């Protein structure tokens, strides 16, 4: 995910800020050649499929350079001889070797084009050995403006972590840095660090190898993994564990925390099994049983690194102690535990092909917060929470971004996205069926990269509702549908404004304290009550606006 950078209204965090999600200001955007090389499936990417990364990295906390080797296994889809690898300066791609022979590399900014000598036969697997080194970018404001975080714990020990969703995994290691292609057979990650520290990565720990003053920690992921989910965490960690009996059997839960925070972590992380119980109910089995589940303490707020979810919420409920909804319900759970773990289903299991569709990650995961409340505290709690988060919505630009140039949509993808899904739940009118839809998404698109269109069409088909105009309205415009109404004794006339053509979503109106469905369109319609109408409102669970207008 990106985590959300937010200061609730009426709260102080250094200074009082407007309630905004992480800052994304986009004016008349001009895209560059580098944007296209990063954000599109270039010809030099399209002809090969990543099968496995075997990544070894040595980290020196004193001088801060890193060096390493990435052995890339790929399958040839069609015969070509130029292959694009991404690595951002000041990191350097030192050498590329195939079959013992160094290859010629031509570079264009962050993109490096490797000229292969060996014939590339379709259907066959090949290896490339990528040697790299350099001083990786230091995160300026992790995790939003990412890179390496070089911090210390209270005892002066190095406390190091990577976070690189927006800026890209190629900020520190060479890879095919586009979301559409994940390694089918996972990742081996070997982290070499000073021997007095612990290095934690994704997946399961296979072994450690001690050298004179260093130790190498070998982690393995057997499932496909998105590039930005690969992470390094180094510190004075201690580990405690438990087992969760879930839908697919026993799931290993490991917690890696700073030695000084062990007792606080043992108390706060009791929420993890509760999270898994709620999310397996709503979304289906945890998608990575083979790789286990970890929470790892880091010196920034947190991120959804696959099977290695990072945590920095200071062992308190809410978002750094604040309730994002303003209802009180946001203080019933630790935001980072619930939100970041929710991304294991939406972001890590179901991954967008293009960041323009990042709402698939953030909208569904923001929505998971109120589903957690729904499971443990009831429907009224979940409804109040998600409606409360609407105060964060800016409607500055559409949720869907620009394709092919590494451009996200509006930060409204979080809580506008959550409220879109909450509205859909009302339209389905059957919580059992709604649960089947959410679980079906995770089963149908299991370990896949997808487009927003695929998700939209799946929900439309399974719900049995034609949602064409619904998706167009909420994902691709900034207009919130408004119901204008006018009252005359026992009659209410109503219509939609601020809508795309043919938008006709039904809503529940409250007329004289009784609920009834109405079916607005762009044309005036009316309903008649038995008694004079003293009250007319639209149920808050629908993400629409309403306004009373005068009868001419």
C-alpha positions as CSV (number, residue, x, y, z in Angstrom):
1,X,0.0,0.0,0.0
2,X,1.1,3.4,0.6
3,X,0.2,3.9,4.1
4,X,-2.1,6.9,4.7
5,X,-0.5,10.1,5.9
6,X,-3.3,11.8,7.7
7,X,-4.0,14.1,10.6
8,X,-7.7,14.0,11.7
9,X,-9.7,17.2,12.1
10,X,-9.3,18.6,15.5
11,X,-6.1,16.6,16.2
12,X,-2.6,18.0,16.4
13,X,0.5,16.3,15.0
14,X,3.2,19.0,15.1
15,X,0.7,21.3,13.4
16,X,-3.0,21.1,12.6
17,X,-3.4,19.9,9.0
18,X,-6.4,19.4,6.8
19,X,-7.6,15.8,6.7
20,X,-5.8,14.7,3.6
21,X,-4.4,11.4,2.5
22,X,-0.8,11.1,1.4
23,X,0.0,14.2,-0.8
24,X,-0.5,13.7,-4.5
25,X,-0.9,16.9,-6.4
26,X,-1.2,16.5,-10.1
27,X,-1.7,19.5,-12.4
28,X,-1.5,19.3,-16.2
29,X,0.9,16.4,-16.2
30,X,3.5,16.0,-18.8
31,X,4.9,12.5,-19.1
32,X,8.5,11.8,-20.0
33,X,10.3,9.0,-21.8
34,X,11.4,7.7,-18.3
35,X,7.7,7.6,-17.3
36,X,6.9,5.3,-20.2
37,X,10.0,3.1,-19.7
38,X,9.0,2.6,-16.1
39,X,5.2,2.5,-16.5
40,X,4.5,0.5,-19.7
41,X,5.1,-3.0,-20.9
42,X,7.9,-2.1,-23.3
43,X,8.9,-4.4,-26.1
44,X,12.0,-5.2,-24.1
45,X,9.8,-6.5,-21.2
46,X,7.0,-8.1,-23.1
47,X,8.9,-11.1,-24.6
48,X,10.0,-12.7,-21.3
49,X,8.3,-13.9,-18.1
50,X,10.0,-13.7,-14.7
51,X,10.2,-17.2,-13.0
52,X,12.4,-16.6,-10.0
53,X,14.6,-14.0,-8.3
54,X,17.6,-15.2,-6.2
55,X,18.7,-11.9,-4.5
56,X,21.7,-11.6,-2.3
57,X,22.4,-8.2,-0.6
58,X,25.2,-7.1,1.8
59,X,24.3,-4.1,3.9
60,X,26.9,-2.0,5.8
61,X,25.2,0.2,8.4
62,X,28.4,2.2,9.1
63,X,29.1,3.5,5.6
64,X,25.6,2.7,4.1
65,X,26.6,1.2,0.7
66,X,25.0,-2.0,-0.4
67,X,26.2,-4.6,-2.9
68,X,24.7,-7.7,-4.2
69,X,23.8,-10.2,-6.9
70,X,20.4,-11.0,-8.4
71,X,20.2,-14.2,-10.3
72,X,17.1,-13.8,-12.6
73,X,15.4,-16.9,-14.0
74,X,13.1,-16.1,-16.9
75,X,11.0,-17.9,-19.5
76,X,11.1,-16.9,-23.1
77,X,7.7,-16.1,-24.6
78,X,9.0,-15.1,-28.1
79,X,12.4,-14.9,-29.6
80,X,14.2,-11.6,-29.0
81,X,17.6,-10.5,-27.8
82,X,17.3,-7.2,-25.9
83,X,16.0,-7.4,-22.3
84,X,15.1,-4.5,-20.0
85,X,16.2,-4.4,-16.4
86,X,15.5,-1.5,-14.1
87,X,17.9,0.0,-11.5
88,X,17.8,3.6,-10.4
89,X,20.9,5.8,-9.9
90,X,23.0,6.2,-7.8
91,X,22.8,2.4,-7.7
92,X,25.0,0.8,-10.5
93,X,24.5,-2.3,-12.6
94,X,28.1,-3.4,-12.5
95,X,28.0,-6.5,-14.7
96,X,25.5,-8.8,-16.4
97,X,26.6,-12.4,-17.1
98,X,24.9,-15.2,-18.9
99,X,26.5,-18.7,-19.4
100,X,29.7,-17.3,-18.0
101,X,30.0,-14.5,-20.5
102,X,29.7,-10.8,-19.7
103,X,27.0,-9.0,-21.8
104,X,26.8,-5.5,-23.3
105,X,24.5,-3.2,-21.5
106,X,23.2,0.2,-22.8
107,X,21.4,2.4,-20.4
108,X,18.7,5.1,-20.6
109,X,18.2,6.6,-17.2
110,X,16.7,4.0,-14.9
111,X,16.3,1.4,-17.7
112,X,19.2,-0.9,-18.7
113,X,19.0,-2.8,-22.0
114,X,20.9,-6.1,-21.9
115,X,22.1,-7.4,-25.3
116,X,21.9,-11.1,-25.2
117,X,24.3,-13.3,-27.2
118,X,22.7,-16.7,-26.6
119,X,19.8,-17.7,-28.8
120,X,16.5,-17.2,-26.8
121,X,14.3,-20.2,-27.6
122,X,10.5,-19.7,-26.8
123,X,9.3,-21.9,-23.9
124,X,12.8,-22.3,-22.4
125,X,14.1,-20.9,-19.1
126,X,17.3,-18.9,-18.9
127,X,19.3,-17.3,-16.2
128,X,20.9,-13.8,-16.0
129,X,23.3,-12.9,-13.2
130,X,23.1,-9.2,-12.3
131,X,25.8,-7.7,-10.2
132,X,25.0,-4.3,-8.5
133,X,26.3,-1.9,-5.9
134,X,26.1,1.6,-4.7
135,X,24.7,4.0,-2.1
136,X,20.9,3.5,-2.2
137,X,18.6,6.4,-1.8
138,X,17.8,7.3,1.7
139,X,14.0,7.5,2.4
140,X,13.0,11.1,2.8
141,X,9.6,10.3,4.3
142,X,9.1,6.6,4.6
143,X,7.0,4.9,3.4
144,X,5.5,7.5,1.1
145,X,8.8,8.8,-0.3
146,X,10.8,5.6,0.1
147,X,14.2,4.0,0.0
148,X,16.4,2.9,2.9
149,X,15.6,4.1,6.4
150,X,18.9,4.3,8.4
151,X,17.8,4.8,12.0
152,X,18.9,3.7,15.5
153,X,17.0,2.2,18.4
154,X,17.1,3.7,21.9
155,X,20.2,1.7,22.6
156,X,22.1,3.1,19.7
157,X,21.8,-0.1,17.6
158,X,21.3,0.2,13.8
159,X,17.6,0.0,12.9
160,X,17.3,-0.3,9.1
161,X,14.4,-1.0,6.7
162,X,13.4,-0.6,3.1
163,X,10.1,0.7,1.7
164,X,9.7,1.5,-1.9
165,X,6.1,1.1,-3.3
166,X,5.8,4.3,-5.2
167,X,9.4,4.9,-6.1
168,X,9.9,1.3,-7.1
169,X,11.9,-1.7,-6.0
170,X,14.6,-0.7,-8.5
171,X,15.6,2.1,-6.1
172,X,17.9,-0.6,-4.5
173,X,17.9,-3.8,-6.5
174,X,17.8,-4.7,-10.2
175,X,14.6,-6.3,-11.4
176,X,11.8,-6.1,-13.9
177,X,10.2,-3.1,-12.1
178,X,6.6,-3.3,-13.4
179,X,3.7,-4.8,-11.5
180,X,2.3,-7.0,-14.3
181,X,5.0,-9.6,-14.0
182,X,5.7,-11.4,-10.6
183,X,8.1,-14.3,-10.3
184,X,6.0,-17.4,-10.7
185,X,8.3,-19.4,-8.4
186,X,8.9,-16.8,-5.8
187,X,12.1,-15.4,-4.4
188,X,15.2,-16.4,-2.4
189,X,16.5,-13.5,-0.4
190,X,19.9,-13.6,1.4
191,X,20.7,-10.6,3.6
192,X,24.2,-10.2,5.0
193,X,24.5,-7.8,7.9
194,X,26.8,-7.3,11.0
195,X,26.8,-10.5,13.1
196,X,25.4,-8.7,16.2
197,X,22.1,-7.8,14.3
198,X,19.2,-9.8,12.9
199,X,18.1,-9.5,9.2
200,X,14.5,-10.2,8.5
201,X,13.0,-10.7,5.0
202,X,10.0,-12.2,3.3
203,X,8.8,-15.7,3.6
204,X,10.4,-18.4,5.8
205,X,13.9,-18.4,7.3
206,X,15.8,-21.3,5.8
207,X,19.2,-20.9,7.5
208,X,21.9,-18.5,8.7
209,X,25.5,-18.6,7.8
210,X,28.0,-16.9,10.2
211,X,31.2,-15.4,8.9
212,X,33.9,-13.5,10.9
213,X,32.0,-10.3,11.6
214,X,28.9,-10.9,9.6
215,X,25.9,-13.2,9.3
216,X,23.8,-14.1,6.3
217,X,20.1,-14.7,6.7
218,X,18.5,-16.8,4.0
219,X,14.7,-16.3,3.5
220,X,12.5,-18.0,0.9
221,X,9.2,-17.1,-0.7
222,X,7.6,-19.9,-2.7
223,X,4.6,-17.9,-4.0
224,X,4.6,-15.1,-6.6
225,X,5.5,-11.8,-5.0
226,X,5.2,-8.2,-6.2
227,X,8.5,-6.4,-6.4
228,X,7.6,-3.6,-4.0
229,X,6.7,-6.3,-1.4
230,X,10.3,-7.5,-1.2
231,X,11.9,-5.9,1.9
232,X,15.0,-5.9,4.1
233,X,14.7,-5.2,7.9
234,X,17.8,-5.1,10.1
235,X,17.9,-4.5,13.8
236,X,18.3,-5.8,17.4
237,X,15.3,-8.0,16.8
238,X,13.9,-10.7,19.0
239,X,11.3,-13.2,17.9
240,X,8.1,-14.7,19.4
241,X,5.6,-17.0,17.6
242,X,2.3,-18.6,17.7
243,X,0.1,-20.8,15.5
244,X,-3.3,-19.9,14.0
245,X,-5.7,-22.6,13.1
246,X,-7.2,-21.2,9.9
247,X,-9.2,-22.2,6.9
248,X,-6.2,-24.1,5.3
249,X,-4.9,-25.6,8.5
250,X,-2.1,-24.3,10.7
251,X,-0.6,-20.9,9.9
252,X,2.7,-19.9,11.5
253,X,2.7,-16.4,12.9
254,X,6.1,-14.9,13.7
255,X,6.7,-11.5,15.2
256,X,10.1,-9.8,15.0
257,X,10.3,-6.7,17.3
258,X,13.0,-4.6,18.9
259,X,14.3,-6.2,22.1
260,X,13.2,-3.2,24.1
261,X,9.6,-3.5,22.9
262,X,9.0,-7.2,23.4
263,X,6.5,-6.9,26.3
264,X,4.4,-4.2,24.4
265,X,4.4,-6.3,21.3
266,X,3.2,-9.4,23.0
267,X,0.1,-7.5,24.2
268,X,-0.6,-5.4,21.1
269,X,-0.1,-8.2,18.6
270,X,-2.9,-10.2,20.2
271,X,-5.0,-8.5,17.5
272,X,-3.3,-10.6,14.7
273,X,-5.4,-13.8,15.2
274,X,-8.5,-11.6,15.5
275,X,-7.6,-10.0,12.2
276,X,-7.1,-13.3,10.5
277,X,-10.4,-14.6,11.8
278,X,-12.3,-11.6,10.4
279,X,-10.5,-11.5,7.1
280,X,-10.7,-15.3,6.4
281,X,-14.4,-15.0,7.0
282,X,-14.8,-12.1,4.6
283,X,-12.1,-12.8,2.0
284,X,-11.3,-16.5,2.2
285,X,-8.1,-18.2,3.3
286,X,-4.9,-16.2,4.0
287,X,-3.2,-16.4,0.5
288,X,0.3,-17.4,1.7
289,X,0.1,-20.2,4.1
290,X,3.3,-21.7,2.6
291,X,5.3,-18.5,3.4
292,X,3.8,-17.9,6.9
293,X,2.7,-14.5,8.3
294,X,5.1,-12.1,10.0
295,X,4.8,-8.7,11.6
296,X,8.2,-6.9,11.7
297,X,8.8,-3.7,13.6
298,X,10.3,-0.9,11.5
299,X,11.3,2.7,12.1
300,X,8.5,4.1,9.9
301,X,4.7,3.7,10.1
302,X,4.4,0.4,8.2
303,X,3.8,-1.3,4.8
304,X,2.2,-4.4,3.4
305,X,5.3,-6.3,2.4
306,X,4.1,-9.7,1.4
307,X,4.4,-12.3,4.3
308,X,6.6,-9.7,6.1
309,X,4.1,-6.9,7.0
310,X,6.0,-4.1,8.6
311,X,4.8,-2.3,11.7
312,X,5.6,1.1,13.3
313,X,2.3,2.3,14.9
314,X,4.0,2.7,18.3
315,X,1.9,-0.1,19.9
316,X,-1.3,1.8,20.2
317,X,-4.8,1.6,18.6
318,X,-6.0,3.9,15.9
319,X,-3.7,5.6,13.4
320,X,-0.9,6.7,15.7
321,X,-3.5,7.0,18.4
322,X,-6.1,8.8,16.2
323,X,-9.4,7.7,14.9
324,X,-9.6,8.4,11.2
325,X,-13.4,8.2,11.2
326,X,-14.1,10.5,14.1
327,X,-16.6,8.1,15.5
328,X,-14.6,6.3,18.2
329,X,-14.7,3.0,16.3
330,X,-11.2,3.6,14.8
331,X,-9.8,3.3,18.3
332,X,-11.0,-0.3,18.6
333,X,-8.1,-1.7,16.5
334,X,-4.5,-1.0,15.7
335,X,-4.8,0.6,12.2
336,X,-1.4,-0.7,10.9
337,X,-2.0,-4.3,12.0
338,X,-5.5,-4.4,10.4
339,X,-4.9,-2.3,7.3
340,X,-1.5,-3.6,6.3
341,X,-2.5,-7.2,6.9
342,X,-5.6,-6.6,4.8
343,X,-3.3,-6.0,1.9
344,X,-2.3,-9.6,1.9
345,X,-5.6,-10.2,0.1
346,X,-5.8,-7.0,-1.9
347,X,-2.4,-5.9,-3.2
348,X,-0.4,-9.1,-2.6
349,X,-2.8,-11.8,-3.6
350,X,-4.7,-9.7,-6.1
351,X,-2.3,-7.2,-7.6
352,X,-3.0,-4.4,-10.1
353,X,-1.3,-4.7,-13.4
354,X,-0.8,-0.9,-13.7
355,X,-0.6,1.6,-10.8
356,X,-3.4,3.6,-12.4
357,X,-5.6,0.9,-10.9
358,X,-4.2,1.1,-7.4
359,X,-7.7,1.5,-6.0
360,X,-7.8,-2.3,-6.2
361,X,-5.2,-2.3,-3.4
362,X,-6.3,0.7,-1.4
363,X,-10.0,0.9,-1.8
364,X,-10.6,-2.8,-0.8
365,X,-8.1,-2.6,2.0
366,X,-9.5,0.6,3.4
367,X,-12.9,-1.2,3.2
368,X,-11.4,-4.1,5.1
369,X,-11.1,-1.9,8.2
370,X,-14.8,-1.6,8.6
371,X,-15.3,-5.3,7.8
372,X,-13.0,-6.1,10.7
373,X,-15.3,-3.9,12.8
374,X,-18.3,-5.6,11.3
375,X,-17.0,-9.1,12.3
376,X,-16.1,-8.2,15.8
377,X,-18.4,-5.3,16.8
378,X,-21.4,-5.5,14.4
379,X,-22.9,-3.9,11.4
380,X,-23.7,-0.5,13.0
381,X,-20.1,-0.1,14.0
382,X,-18.8,-0.9,10.6
383,X,-21.3,1.4,8.9
384,X,-20.5,4.3,11.2
385,X,-16.8,3.9,10.7
386,X,-16.8,3.8,6.9
387,X,-19.3,6.7,6.6
388,X,-17.1,8.7,9.0
389,X,-14.1,8.3,6.8
390,X,-15.8,10.2,4.0
391,X,-14.5,13.4,5.6
392,X,-11.1,12.5,4.1
393,X,-12.5,12.5,0.5
394,X,-11.3,15.4,-1.6
395,X,-12.8,14.6,-5.0
396,X,-9.8,16.3,-6.5
397,X,-9.3,14.0,-9.5
398,X,-10.5,10.5,-10.5
399,X,-9.6,7.4,-8.6
400,X,-8.3,5.8,-11.8
401,X,-5.0,7.2,-12.9
402,X,-3.2,7.4,-16.3
403,X,-2.2,4.1,-17.8
404,X,1.3,3.3,-19.0
405,X,3.3,6.1,-17.3
406,X,3.4,5.0,-13.6
407,X,0.7,7.4,-12.6
408,X,-1.7,6.7,-9.7
409,X,-5.2,8.1,-9.4
410,X,-6.3,10.3,-6.5
411,X,-5.6,9.5,-2.9
412,X,-9.4,9.2,-2.7
413,X,-8.8,5.6,-3.7
414,X,-8.7,4.9,0.0
415,X,-11.9,6.1,1.6
416,X,-13.9,7.0,-1.5
417,X,-13.0,3.5,-2.6
418,X,-14.2,2.1,0.7
419,X,-17.5,4.0,0.5
420,X,-18.0,2.8,-3.1
421,X,-17.8,-0.8,-1.9
422,X,-20.0,-0.1,1.2
423,X,-22.6,1.3,-1.2
424,X,-22.3,-1.8,-3.4
425,X,-23.0,-3.9,-0.3
426,X,-26.3,-2.1,0.0
427,X,-27.2,-2.7,-3.6
428,X,-26.5,-6.4,-3.4
429,X,-29.0,-6.5,-0.4
430,X,-27.6,-9.9,0.7
431,X,-24.6,-10.0,3.0
432,X,-24.1,-13.7,2.3
433,X,-23.9,-12.9,-1.4
434,X,-21.6,-9.9,-0.8
435,X,-19.3,-12.1,1.2
436,X,-19.3,-14.7,-1.7
437,X,-18.3,-11.9,-4.1
438,X,-15.3,-10.8,-1.9
439,X,-14.2,-14.4,-1.4
440,X,-14.8,-15.1,-5.1
441,X,-12.5,-12.3,-6.1
442,X,-9.6,-13.8,-4.0
443,X,-10.3,-17.2,-5.4
444,X,-10.8,-16.2,-9.1
445,X,-7.8,-13.9,-9.2
446,X,-5.6,-15.9,-6.8
447,X,-2.0,-14.9,-7.1
448,X,-2.7,-12.9,-10.2
449,X,-2.2,-9.4,-11.5
450,X,-5.4,-7.8,-12.8
451,X,-7.0,-4.7,-14.2
452,X,-9.7,-2.6,-12.7
453,X,-11.9,-3.7,-15.6
454,X,-11.6,-7.3,-14.6
455,X,-12.6,-6.6,-11.1
456,X,-15.5,-4.4,-12.2
457,X,-16.8,-7.0,-14.6
458,X,-16.5,-9.8,-12.0
459,X,-18.5,-7.9,-9.4
460,X,-21.1,-6.9,-12.0
461,X,-21.5,-10.5,-13.3
462,X,-21.6,-12.2,-9.9
463,X,-23.9,-9.6,-8.3
464,X,-26.3,-9.8,-11.3
465,X,-26.3,-6.0,-11.4
466,X,-25.3,-4.0,-14.4
467,X,-22.7,-1.7,-12.8
468,X,-21.4,0.0,-16.0
469,X,-22.5,3.5,-15.1
470,X,-21.8,2.9,-11.4
471,X,-18.1,2.3,-12.1
472,X,-17.9,5.1,-14.6
473,X,-19.4,7.5,-12.1
474,X,-17.3,6.7,-9.0
475,X,-14.0,5.6,-10.5
476,X,-13.6,7.8,-13.5
477,X,-15.2,11.1,-12.5
478,X,-15.0,13.4,-9.5
479,X,-18.7,14.0,-9.3
480,X,-20.7,12.6,-6.4
481,X,-24.3,11.8,-7.5
482,X,-26.7,14.3,-5.9
483,X,-30.4,13.7,-5.4
484,X,-32.4,16.9,-5.7
485,X,-35.8,16.7,-4.1
486,X,-38.9,18.8,-3.4
487,X,-41.7,18.2,-1.0
488,X,-45.4,19.0,-1.5
489,X,-47.6,17.8,1.3
490,X,-47.7,14.0,0.7
491,X,-45.5,13.9,-2.4
492,X,-41.8,14.0,-2.9
493,X,-40.3,14.6,-6.3
494,X,-36.7,13.7,-6.9
495,X,-34.0,13.3,-9.5
496,X,-30.2,12.8,-9.9
497,X,-27.8,15.6,-10.9
498,X,-24.0,15.5,-11.3
499,X,-24.2,12.1,-13.0
500,X,-22.9,10.4,-16.1
501,X,-25.3,9.5,-18.8
502,X,-27.7,6.7,-17.8
503,X,-26.7,6.6,-14.1
504,X,-29.7,5.3,-12.3
505,X,-28.6,3.7,-9.0
506,X,-31.5,3.0,-6.6
507,X,-31.1,4.2,-3.0
508,X,-33.0,3.8,0.2
509,X,-34.9,6.9,1.3
510,X,-36.2,7.5,4.8
511,X,-39.7,9.0,4.5
512,X,-41.4,9.9,7.7
513,X,-39.1,7.5,9.6
514,X,-39.8,4.6,7.2
515,X,-37.3,3.1,4.8
516,X,-38.2,2.5,1.1
517,X,-36.3,2.1,-2.1
518,X,-36.5,4.8,-4.7
519,X,-35.2,4.7,-8.2
520,X,-33.9,8.1,-9.3
521,X,-32.7,9.0,-12.8
522,X,-31.9,12.3,-14.4
523,X,-35.6,12.9,-14.9
524,X,-38.0,13.9,-12.1
525,X,-39.9,11.1,-10.5
526,X,-42.1,11.1,-7.4
527,X,-43.5,9.0,-4.6
528,X,-46.6,9.6,-2.5
529,X,-46.9,8.9,1.2
530,X,-50.0,8.1,3.3
531,X,-49.5,11.1,5.6
532,X,-48.0,14.5,5.0
533,X,-44.2,14.3,4.6
534,X,-42.4,15.8,7.5
535,X,-39.0,14.1,6.9
536,X,-37.2,12.9,3.8
537,X,-33.5,11.8,3.8
538,X,-31.3,9.4,1.9
539,X,-29.9,6.6,4.0
540,X,-26.3,7.4,4.9
541,X,-25.0,4.0,3.7
542,X,-25.3,5.2,0.1
543,X,-22.5,7.4,-1.1
544,X,-24.6,10.2,-2.6
545,X,-25.4,13.7,-1.7
546,X,-28.9,15.2,-1.4
547,X,-30.4,18.7,-1.5
548,X,-33.8,20.1,-1.0
549,X,-34.8,22.5,-3.8
550,X,-37.7,24.9,-3.8
551,X,-40.8,24.2,-5.8
552,X,-41.0,26.8,-8.6
